[in-house]
Amino acid sequence: MAHGRILIVGGGIAGLCTAWALARRGYAVELFERGDLPNQHSSSCDEHRIIRHAYGEMEGYGALMPAAFEAWRRLFGDLGARHLEPMPAYYALRGEDDWYETTRRSLRRMGVDCAEMPLSEVADTFPMLRTDGLTRMVRTEGAGVLYAARILADLTNRLPALGVRLHPRTAVRAVDCEAGTVATAAGMVQGDRVVVAAGAWVADLLPELAGVAVPSRQAVMYLAPPPQLAAAWRDAPVLIDIGGGGGTYTIPPRPGTRLKIGDHVFSRTGHPDDDRAATTGDLDRLIAVARGSWRDFDQYTVLERRICYYTATADERFLVRAEGGRGIVCSACSGHGFKLAPLVADRIAATIAGERELAMLPSWAAARDAHAIEFEPGAL
Ligand SMILES: Cc1cc2nc3c(=O)[nH]c(=O)nc-3n(C[C@H](O)[C@H](O)[C@H](O)COP(=O)(O)OP(=O)(O)OC[C@H]3O[C@@H](n4cnc5c(N)ncnc54)[C@H](O)[C@@H]3O)c2cc1C
């Protein structure tokens, strides 16, 4: 068993999974979260997140996905609940780009099925989609929906039983990554290591990340379909539109969760403490691309307009690296970090335990070289 006291700042999926991975290795872990656990304003807290092997030109992240699915399988085994609903993901391509060829190549390498659907079948199968301008419809297996809020709730309940001390509503005012300390209103806490997983607030604690991990204000909409499309949506898969103007991603409704649409374009504006009421400016772009993806978008009933923040790096890669002599910063986001969180957390824990080299952490997390990544068969 390892010994040592690890302090974690942030109780989103990154912080919670890192606490889980370290506690299972025998570390004494304390986690500090400025809000409630889970925090409704974190990037992680939402009804769902998409998980998929298909990664377009970011083939390195695709190559990490079999191990990511395996990491989720282990976590769900420990939680005693599998908050992942497998379902295919369909990609509506509206113009030629490299996405299809690179995705097909990397899925084939992983043994994940990927096939084109005849365009003549799209309108009948997906009556909710616009078919004008469609150049390909691609079905991929090895995808699904992670029920994010349920995962966060179960992890929060499970961690104390593993010995993790949770400190909700405890803002960390400063981190000293050389000394291994965090400062809260109650005083200074000393650890052997500090992991900063502060999401879109990370640059408030580590100003050197300002301009590197940039907060990005994003809008999503929850909708109820018009009656004539309700049945089609009930059995729908994950739908991703790689269209002009950025395209959309759609998670279908399931019992207990709602139909959601978001877009792929980073706003790279705002601060996560800004007002969360969705403005016309927030919604205009999303509505414009949604009208380009769905037929009759204006017939849907809007249930909620939600503003979320995440961090975006310039190249959309994860930033996970050593800070000072005792710190590790985990900014594994750019809008695609949830699905990889248990795997990244396991890698951080393995690095702290000396099973992996600290110097390798940033390049592993940036996943630039797909062929350098060892992968095990997926476990969907
Ligand atoms: C709209 C949207 C859609 C997305 N879709 C997907 C998807 O389909 N698939 C996917 O894989 N990913 C997706 N993502 C990205 C994914 O949700 C994020 O990458 C992930 O949730 C980031 O988790 P995190 O723990 O790093 O950050 P967060 O969840 O934001 O957690 C950080 C926590 O740190 C706390 N904190 C900050 N500062 C302090 C402090 N000083 N003291 C104490 N606590 C502090 C915050 O309160 C917060 O709870 C999406 C994100 C958004 C917003």
The ligand as an ORCA input file, in Angstrom:
! r2SCAN-3c Opt
* xyz 0 1
  C     -21.902     21.651    -22.432
  C     -20.808     20.657    -22.273
  C     -20.843     19.483    -23.021
  C     -19.826     18.549    -22.887
  N     -19.904     17.374    -23.552
  C     -18.988     16.408    -23.336
  C     -19.171     15.115    -23.884
  O     -20.163     14.853    -24.566
  N     -18.233     14.167    -23.628
  C     -17.133     14.431    -22.869
  O     -16.310     13.545    -22.684
  N     -16.954     15.648    -22.313
  C     -17.856     16.628    -22.519
  N     -17.712     17.852    -21.929
  C     -16.490     18.154    -21.181
  C     -16.510     17.592    -19.771
  O     -17.752     17.808    -19.161
  C     -15.370     18.260    -18.993
  O     -14.154     18.000    -19.688
  C     -15.236     17.735    -17.588
  O     -16.476     17.739    -16.933
  C     -14.239     18.608    -16.817
  O     -14.215     18.133    -15.491
  P     -13.313     18.834    -14.400
  O     -13.434     18.034    -13.166
  O     -11.962     19.084    -14.965
  O     -13.932     20.296    -14.193
  P     -15.249     20.687    -13.371
  O     -16.300     19.681    -13.522
  O     -15.585     22.094    -13.691
  O     -14.765     20.600    -11.861
  C     -13.922     21.579    -11.289
  C     -14.385     21.813     -9.872
  O     -13.383     22.577     -9.179
  C     -14.055     23.406     -8.260
  N     -13.148     24.506     -7.905
  C     -12.666     25.445     -8.738
  N     -11.862     26.299     -8.053
  C     -11.857     25.875     -6.773
  C     -11.235     26.366     -5.600
  N     -10.461     27.463     -5.611
  N     -11.437     25.710     -4.433
  C     -12.222     24.576     -4.408
  N     -12.871     24.097     -5.510
  C     -12.674     24.731     -6.668
  C     -15.273     23.872     -9.039
  O     -16.285     24.342     -8.189
  C     -15.672     22.610     -9.783
  O     -16.661     21.867     -9.095
  C     -18.722     18.812    -22.022
  C     -18.695     19.985    -21.259
  C     -19.732     20.898    -21.365
  C     -19.698     22.120    -20.487
*
